[in-house]
Amino acid sequence: MKTITVRAAKIYDVIIGSGIFNEAGSVVKKVSGGLTAAVVTDDTVDDLYGNKLTDSLANNGYRVIKYVFPNGEASKNTETFLSLINFLAGEKLDRTDVIVALGGGVPGDIAGFAAASYKRGTGFVQIPTTLLAAVDSSVGGKTAVNLDAGKNLFGAFYQPDLVLCDISLLSTLPAEVFQSGCAEIIKCGIIADRNLFESLKSPVQKQLKDVITRCVKIKRDIVNEDEFEHGTRKLLNFGHTIGHAIELLSDYSISHGFAVAAGIAVETAISYKMGLCSKICLSDILEMLRLYDLPVATSYSADEIAQACLSDKKRSGDYLTMVLPVETGKCILKDIPVNKLNETIQEGLEIDV
Ligand SMILES: NC(=O)c1ccc[n+]([C@@H]2O[C@H](COP(=O)([O-])OP(=O)(O)OC[C@H]3O[C@@H](n4cnc5c(N)ncnc54)[C@H](O)[C@@H]3O)[C@@H](O)[C@H]2O)c1
């Protein structure tokens, strides 16, 4: 078992192991003194792991309540969020009680925002069940739901009290959901760790625990330095400027990881066109995405993407901050003037290596 400690607004551990889900109730009990545990999950994850978690929590003395919503990004909206808040209020959840997010990034982001805002903050534990949630969304305290105008526009920074990551839960993931998580791992390698990037040339399944641990450490270091995303943390948004636009344009029929993969490809192409990275860097990155059967292009036009980008949080005034690679393992932040966005994206879309 590996323990990685995050030192942000809260100090908390990310525990990574295999089989630790069996001990979830007692592990949660160590960080939360409340009487009630509110499990928040989606229907797919509930069918697979819901009962095991509620039993474990109940066996450790909690009154257990559970809120289940339909799986998928389409549920990550204000309706689900408010319905959850009303459910918690109806169950008289207390500030000392704990909300336990069980699932991928969607349950994690919704439950986290509820934990941040219900009675101005309750206990909060993340139990990631997707690769994406294990390497990225469960750590660092970003919580949100989507609005019609764009992704994650309604949310808060709220760190969990604990992240319990049991790798054995990933064994039931459909191939596409696993692949989606690989996009965030590839991103991690490109922004901060060339060795991680190189190691992904061998199948990630064979080195899962090591890779998850490395990604969590990268995220931990970045969050420790810049919890509220004034600077360094923006690097984690590599691929996400274009990626979020693609998700929005597809009405969320394209998954987060696949949209981010296409975003990584286009943003790397933009970097190459600007003379910031070499052709070898560009082809290495595209080759890695192809190795994991992830998309390296999008059918949306530069104009459509630019319009969608403008409602993103990464816009500030007349500029939009894009993360651009200079080599594998190193990215920089580049402010793109809004009036140049369309042609910049067009240049990225024209690359075919
Ligand atoms: N908060 C952050 O820092 C952060 C970072 C990256 C992404 N995100 C968000 O995360 C979301 C994407 O996360 P995701 O890809 O985990 O999506 P998700 O939570 O919708 O999970 C994807 C699918 O996998 C299913 N699933 C989950 N665990 C399973 C398991 N163990 N076995 C079988 N099926 C399982 C779910 O039911 C769902 O259908 C997006 O909304 C994105 O914006 C947040």
The ligand as an SDF file (V2000), in Angstrom:
LIG
                    3D

 44 48  0  0  0  0  0  0  0  0999 V2000
  -12.1550   17.4000  -10.3750 N   0  0  0  0  0  0  0  0  0  0  0  0
  -11.1290   17.2690  -11.1830 C   0  0  0  0  0  0  0  0  0  0  0  0
  -10.0000   17.6630  -10.8740 O   0  0  0  0  0  0  0  0  0  0  0  0
  -11.3220   16.5570  -12.4990 C   0  0  0  0  0  0  0  0  0  0  0  0
  -10.2070   16.1840  -13.2600 C   0  0  0  0  0  0  0  0  0  0  0  0
  -10.4120   15.4860  -14.4470 C   0  0  0  0  0  0  0  0  0  0  0  0
  -11.7070   15.1890  -14.8540 C   0  0  0  0  0  0  0  0  0  0  0  0
  -12.7560   15.5740  -14.0890 N   0  0  0  0  0  0  0  0  0  0  0  0
  -14.1320   15.2370  -14.4920 C   0  0  0  0  0  0  0  0  0  0  0  0
  -14.2710   13.8330  -14.4240 O   0  0  0  0  0  0  0  0  0  0  0  0
  -15.3360   13.4470  -15.2920 C   0  0  0  0  0  0  0  0  0  0  0  0
  -14.9330   12.2320  -16.0760 C   0  0  0  0  0  0  0  0  0  0  0  0
  -14.6420   11.1920  -15.1720 O   0  0  0  0  0  0  0  0  0  0  0  0
  -14.8540    9.6470  -15.5580 P   0  0  0  0  0  0  0  0  0  0  0  0
  -14.2650    9.3860  -16.8860 O   0  0  0  0  0  0  0  0  0  0  0  0
  -14.3970    8.8810  -14.3960 O   0  0  0  0  0  0  0  0  0  0  0  0
  -16.4420    9.5840  -15.7820 O   0  0  0  0  0  0  0  0  0  0  0  0
  -17.6370    8.8250  -15.0200 P   0  0  0  0  0  0  0  0  0  0  0  0
  -17.6090    9.0700  -13.5870 O   0  0  0  0  0  0  0  0  0  0  0  0
  -18.8730    9.1910  -15.7590 O   0  0  0  0  0  0  0  0  0  0  0  0
  -17.3090    7.2750  -15.2870 O   0  0  0  0  0  0  0  0  0  0  0  0
  -17.3590    6.7850  -16.6070 C   0  0  0  0  0  0  0  0  0  0  0  0
  -18.2630    5.5420  -16.7060 C   0  0  0  0  0  0  0  0  0  0  0  0
  -17.6230    4.4570  -16.0340 O   0  0  0  0  0  0  0  0  0  0  0  0
  -18.5630    3.7920  -15.1730 C   0  0  0  0  0  0  0  0  0  0  0  0
  -17.7770    3.2110  -14.0820 N   0  0  0  0  0  0  0  0  0  0  0  0
  -17.1500    3.8740  -13.0900 C   0  0  0  0  0  0  0  0  0  0  0  0
  -16.4250    3.0300  -12.3550 N   0  0  0  0  0  0  0  0  0  0  0  0
  -16.6040    1.7930  -12.8710 C   0  0  0  0  0  0  0  0  0  0  0  0
  -16.0840    0.5190  -12.5570 C   0  0  0  0  0  0  0  0  0  0  0  0
  -15.1920    0.3360  -11.5880 N   0  0  0  0  0  0  0  0  0  0  0  0
  -16.4970   -0.5410  -13.3010 N   0  0  0  0  0  0  0  0  0  0  0  0
  -17.3680   -0.3650  -14.3340 C   0  0  0  0  0  0  0  0  0  0  0  0
  -17.8590    0.8310  -14.6960 N   0  0  0  0  0  0  0  0  0  0  0  0
  -17.4820    1.9030  -13.9750 C   0  0  0  0  0  0  0  0  0  0  0  0
  -19.5200    4.8750  -14.7650 C   0  0  0  0  0  0  0  0  0  0  0  0
  -20.7500    4.3450  -14.3520 O   0  0  0  0  0  0  0  0  0  0  0  0
  -19.6320    5.6950  -16.0540 C   0  0  0  0  0  0  0  0  0  0  0  0
  -20.5940    5.1420  -16.9020 O   0  0  0  0  0  0  0  0  0  0  0  0
  -15.6450   14.6440  -16.1530 C   0  0  0  0  0  0  0  0  0  0  0  0
  -16.8400   15.2370  -15.7140 O   0  0  0  0  0  0  0  0  0  0  0  0
  -14.4900   15.5750  -15.8970 C   0  0  0  0  0  0  0  0  0  0  0  0
  -14.8360   16.9260  -16.0510 O   0  0  0  0  0  0  0  0  0  0  0  0
  -12.6020   16.2490  -12.9260 C   0  0  0  0  0  0  0  0  0  0  0  0
  1  2  1  0
  2  3  2  0
  2  4  1  0
  4  5  1  0
  4 44  2  0
  5  6  2  0
  6  7  1  0
  7  8  2  0
  8  9  1  0
  8 44  1  0
  9 10  1  0
  9 42  1  0
 10 11  1  0
 11 12  1  0
 11 40  1  0
 12 13  1  0
 13 14  1  0
 14 15  2  0
 14 16  1  0
 14 17  1  0
 17 18  1  0
 18 19  2  0
 18 20  1  0
 18 21  1  0
 21 22  1  0
 22 23  1  0
 23 24  1  0
 23 38  1  0
 24 25  1  0
 25 26  1  0
 25 36  1  0
 26 27  1  0
 26 35  1  0
 27 28  2  0
 28 29  1  0
 29 30  1  0
 29 35  2  0
 30 31  1  0
 30 32  2  0
 32 33  1  0
 33 34  2  0
 34 35  1  0
 36 37  1  0
 36 38  1  0
 38 39  1  0
 40 41  1  0
 40 42  1  0
 42 43  1  0
M  CHG  2   8   1  16  -1
M  END
$$$$
